[in-house]
Each structure stands twice: as C-alpha cells, then as structure tokens.
Amino acid sequence: MAKQLSIITFKGKLGNLIGYRRGGGYYLRSMPASVRQTVATRRAAQRFGMASKKGALIRSAFSGKMDVRCDSGHINRLTSKLIPVAGNDISSLTGFRFNQHTGTEKFLLLPPRLSRNGILYIPPQIIPACEGFNTLEIKVIAARINFTTSQVTGAECAVLTVKTGEAFEGAACDIDVPGTGTLVITLQIRGMLDNIPSCNRRYQAADIIAVLPPEPPMKAQHPPIRQKQPRLKPLSGKISIPAFAPLPLPFIQRE
C-alpha cells in the first residue's frame, strides 16, 4: 500500500495500479498478476457486491437530508452489516448508527414506537439536561427505497424542537412517504444552544430506527368457503395492552 502525495490524486484503475481513498487519504495498490477464485470466494464476492450496492443506495437516500456528520467508518460498517444476508434482509439495519460515537438513546430515555398505521409516537418523558445546550432538535427522516430498480422513490422530513431538563408531553409523526419499495426511517437528534447546533459529535445522533419491507401484491380474492365456526370461550382475567400517550398529541411539523 502506497500513499498518493502528488497534487492530482485519483480513484480507480490506472494501468496495473488501483487508486482508492481511505480515512481522508489517497492510496495505491498494485493489481495481482492472476486471480484464482473458488466457488466460496465467488459467492463471497457476490455477497459483498450486493451489500455494497444497497449500502450506497441507503446512504444516498439520507445524505441530502441528514445534518449529522457520519463517522469515517460508517461506509464499511454499513456494508459489513449487510454482507451476512447479501443485502437481502434490510431489517437487520434497525439500530444502525451513522455516527457511532452517539446514539439516540442518550437523549430519549423512552424510544419512539412505530404503529401499524404508520404513526411514529415519541412517548412523554423527561428530557435529560446536558451541559452545553438547552434544546434538542428532533428530526424524523423517512425514505422509500426500491432496491429492485435501485431508486429512491420518495423521502419526507419532519422537525421538532424540545427543551432539555423539562417534561416532554410526547409527539406523533405521520409517516406517509409515497412510492414503492422498502421504507427506512432514521431519527436524528442534535443538541442546540440558542438555536445553534452543537459541533460536538457526542451531541449528534442519527440512527435507523425502523425498516418496513414493501407490501406484497394483493392476491385475487375468492368467494369465502363456509365452515363450521367453533364456539368461543370467554377469556378469564385481564389483558394488559401497552398504551401510547393520550391523543391528540402535537404532530411534528414537516419541513
């Protein structure tokens, strides 16, 4: 591995040399004279290629919407997360941090919950007080990604500002993104001091909090077959159902 020190740097293939960028620097490596691939190495290369392609599509979906700086290793971490499933099971990205130094759980002790009808609820809670800022900017970014056509078919953002060290009554955000494909929701939180965002990466978080696969196509409906219905027995005892904050909650304003 050699470092490029010239004024003009490059990435890609040049003769028998390959230029690439890593950690802000440009480097060179030579191409091997011959490559012998086994069945296992070919499959590994295919999995890496599929994971890398889908990871790049996810990054492009949020790059123009996020205000948080990603850490230098987020590209490799995102690809590595997708390699075991060859990029097919995107739900494995739930909990992924674009900034590995801080997570959203640092600011919200009770995490948001996405209901079946597409409403993202942020439960009522006490927002922790932190030195250096007095408010939190909470931003919900939802992107619809069609991995079959390699396109971002839609993206929506909503922003809410809350005070730290005080009781937060909760909020709700309607996740309605047009288009077809997988819905990926990222929650971004930044510490703010008098409406000025903190530049400290410890006070900037952006996590993927939900991944919803596309709905399967509806099957043709056939006339129902009449069957003998079993008798239902009454339930004994009480059923505990976790409740959200009482509605109506303030809806987060879209950008």
Stockholm file with secondary structure:
# STOCKHOLM 1.0

chainA/1-255         MAKQLSIITFKGKLGNLIGYRRGGGYYLRSMPASVRQTVATRRAAQRFGMASKKGALIRSAFSGKMDVRCDSGHINRLTSKLIPVAGNDISSLTGFRFNQHTGTEKFLLLPPRLSRNGILYIPPQIIPACEGFNTLEIKVIAARINFTTSQVTGAECAVLTVKTGEAFEGAACDIDVPGTGTLVITLQIRGMLDNIPSCNRRYQAADIIAVLPPEPPMKAQHPPIRQKQPRLKPLSGKISIPAFAPLPLPFIQRE
#=GR chainA/1-255 SS CEECCSSSCCCEEETTEEEEEETTEEEEEECCSCCCCCHHHHHHHHHHHHHHHHHHHHHHHHHTTCCSCCCTTHHHHHHHHHGGGTTCCGGGGTTCBSSTTCCGGGTCSSCCEECTTSEEEECCEECCCCTTCSEEEEEEEEEEEETTTTEEEEEEEEEEEEETTSEECCEEEECCCCSSSEEEEEEEEEEEETTEECCCGGGEEEEEEEEECCCCCCCCCCCCCCCCCCCCCCCCSCCCCCCCCCSCCCBCEEC
#=GC SS_cons         CEECCSSSCCCEEETTEEEEEETTEEEEEECCSCCCCCHHHHHHHHHHHHHHHHHHHHHHHHHTTCCSCCCTTHHHHHHHHHGGGTTCCGGGGTTCBSSTTCCGGGTCSSCCEECTTSEEEECCEECCCCTTCSEEEEEEEEEEEETTTTEEEEEEEEEEEEETTSEECCEEEECCCCSSSEEEEEEEEEEEETTEECCCGGGEEEEEEEEECCCCCCCCCCCCCCCCCCCCCCCCSCCCCCCCCCSCCCBCEEC
//
